[in-house]
Amino acid sequence: MDKTMQHEDLRELFCRRERRSVAAARELTREALSAWGWASRADDITLCVSELATNALVHGVPPGRGYLLRLWLYEQGAALRVEVHDSGDGRPGVREPDGESGRGLLLVDALADTWGVGQRDPGKVVWCAFTLR
């Protein structure tokens, strides 16, 4: 992991193309959610972060690059957006699972209130959002 940025309502972590980066993304997420009082949705959000980070690592990060995890609160702390920025091609979508793979975005679709894919140059941003219940 390279850099961590923290503000009152924002957490960012740049992760190198390493397997351990997914664990670091989960750890940052748990710490942020605890600090922000989001315990009621922590398991769902942490699982979504893990799936998005894994997808970026496996499918979206070319050798020598990394991905950015961004978590931020908005709507006076009642909503949370998770973003994973990578420089890979393609537009991910929910698909039928194939053996041990293909369940990541299926889980995100089931657990997040909403999710989507945005463009960046190069690559994409896969995001999901949650409201405090």
SULHU-V867473 format. One record per helix or strand of 3 or more residues. SS is the DSSP state (helix for helix, strand for strand). FROM is the first residue (numbers start at 1). TO is the last residue. If there is no record, write none. Layout:
SS/FROM/TO ; SS/FROM/TO
//
This chain:
strand/3/7 ; strand/10/16 ; helix/20/36 ; helix/39/60 ; strand/66/74 ; strand/79/86 ; helix/104/111 ; strand/114/119 ; strand/124/131
//
